[in-house]
Amino acid sequence: MADASKTNKFLERGGAWVLVQFALMLAVIVLGVVFPGDWTCWPLLVAGWVLLVTGGWFGIAGIKVLGRNRTPFPQPRDDSELIQQGIYARVRHPLYTSVMLGSIGWALIWQGWPALVLALALIPFFHAKARREELWLRERFPGYATYEKRVPRFLPRWRSSLPKS
């Protein structure tokens, strides 16, 4: 009976999203290694490393700011707080951004098309997962709707430093 309760709690918090995400991430890694390209296209290699490093930066920045609020589940913990500083002042889901950029970068480094196709499939997956997570966040945090309007989901808005004419 306790196992069924744990399973239900896992699924209620969004555990299915976590399992699918893990499977997709692992598949991108494996497909890159198993089906590599010929590595002759240096621009793809360079772009891959830039995306991989940028994705890593988003991930580290997100983990650093989240602290004890971090959870693998899309449903926030009962004792969590709404984080709006650091990278979260620029994007609402930097950890998802990290996985997307890193996965695409990995596929480009290996120049494996199966890995790239699957890495690109992470984009609609994370849009769907973020939409579900944001429903829970709006329920949990009254200020989330305002935050959501102010801060983009995955990529920061680039503000021009030039004065408007």
C-alpha positions in Angstrom: 0.0 0.0 0.0 2.9 2.4 0.8 4.4 1.8 -2.7 1.1 2.8 -4.3 1.0 5.9 -2.2 4.5 6.8 -3.2 3.7 6.2 -6.9 0.6 8.4 -6.7 2.6 11.2 -5.0 5.3 10.9 -7.7 2.8 11.2 -10.5 0.8 14.0 -8.8 3.9 16.1 -8.6 4.6 15.6 -12.3 6.8 12.6 -12.1 5.8 11.4 -15.6 7.3 14.7 -17.0 10.5 13.9 -15.2 10.7 10.4 -16.6 10.1 11.5 -20.1 12.6 14.4 -19.8 15.3 12.0 -18.5 14.6 9.5 -21.3 14.8 12.2 -24.0 18.0 13.7 -22.5 19.6 10.3 -22.3 18.5 9.4 -25.9 20.1 12.6 -27.2 23.4 11.8 -25.5 23.4 8.2 -26.7 22.3 9.0 -30.3 25.1 11.6 -30.6 27.7 9.0 -29.7 26.2 6.1 -31.6 25.4 8.0 -34.8 28.0 10.7 -35.1 28.5 12.7 -38.3 31.8 13.1 -40.1 32.9 16.2 -38.0 34.1 18.1 -41.1 31.8 21.0 -40.6 33.7 23.3 -38.2 30.9 26.0 -38.0 28.5 23.3 -36.6 31.2 22.2 -34.2 31.8 25.7 -33.0 28.0 26.5 -32.7 27.6 23.3 -30.8 30.2 24.2 -28.2 28.8 27.7 -27.9 25.3 26.3 -27.2 26.6 23.6 -24.9 28.6 26.2 -22.8 25.7 28.7 -22.9 23.3 26.0 -21.7 25.7 25.1 -18.9 25.8 28.7 -17.8 21.9 28.9 -17.7 21.8 25.7 -15.7 24.4 26.7 -13.2 22.9 30.2 -12.8 19.4 28.6 -12.2 20.6 26.0 -9.7 22.6 28.7 -7.8 19.6 31.0 -7.4 17.0 28.3 -6.6 18.8 26.9 -3.6 16.4 24.8 -1.4 13.5 25.5 -3.8 15.0 23.2 -6.5 13.1 20.1 -7.2 13.1 17.7 -10.2 9.3 17.9 -10.3 7.4 20.6 -12.1 5.1 21.1 -9.1 6.7 23.4 -6.6 7.4 22.1 -3.1 5.0 23.1 -0.4 7.7 25.2 1.4 9.0 26.9 -1.7 9.2 30.6 -2.5 8.8 32.4 -5.8 12.3 33.2 -7.0 12.5 36.3 -9.2 16.1 37.4 -8.8 19.3 36.4 -10.6 18.7 34.5 -13.8 15.0 34.3 -12.9 14.7 38.0 -13.4 15.6 37.4 -17.1 13.9 34.0 -17.8 11.3 31.9 -16.0 12.7 28.5 -16.8 16.5 28.7 -17.1 16.9 25.0 -16.3 14.7 24.0 -19.2 16.7 26.5 -21.4 19.8 24.8 -20.2 18.7 21.4 -21.3 17.4 22.6 -24.6 20.6 24.6 -25.5 22.9 21.9 -24.2 21.1 19.1 -26.0 21.2 21.0 -29.3 24.8 21.9 -28.7 25.6 18.2 -28.0 24.0 17.1 -31.2 25.8 19.7 -33.2 29.2 18.8 -31.7 28.6 15.2 -32.7 27.0 16.3 -35.9 24.6 13.5 -35.6 21.2 14.1 -37.2 19.2 11.6 -35.1 20.5 13.4 -32.0 19.7 16.8 -33.4 16.1 15.7 -34.4 15.5 14.5 -30.8 17.2 17.5 -29.3 14.8 19.8 -31.3 11.9 17.7 -30.0 12.8 18.9 -26.6 11.6 22.4 -27.5 7.8 21.5 -27.8 8.3 19.1 -24.8 9.6 21.9 -22.6 6.9 24.3 -23.8 4.3 21.8 -22.7 6.0 21.0 -19.4 6.4 24.7 -18.6 2.7 25.4 -19.3 1.8 22.6 -16.8 4.3 23.9 -14.3 3.0 27.4 -14.7 -0.5 26.3 -13.8 0.8 25.0 -10.5 2.9 28.1 -10.0 -0.1 30.4 -10.5 -2.0 28.3 -8.0 0.8 28.4 -5.4 2.0 32.0 -5.8 -0.4 34.9 -6.3 2.3 37.1 -7.8 3.2 34.6 -10.5 0.8 35.9 -13.1 2.5 39.4 -12.9 5.9 37.8 -13.0 4.9 35.7 -16.0 3.9 38.9 -17.9 7.2 40.6 -17.1 9.7 37.8 -17.7 9.9 35.6 -20.8 9.7 31.8 -20.6 13.0 30.6 -22.0 15.1 33.3 -23.7 15.9 36.7 -22.3 14.7 39.8 -24.1 17.7 41.8 -25.3 17.3 45.4 -24.5 19.1 47.9 -26.7 21.3 50.4 -24.8 20.8 52.9 -27.6 18.5 55.8 -26.8 15.2 55.7 -28.7 14.7 58.5 -31.2 
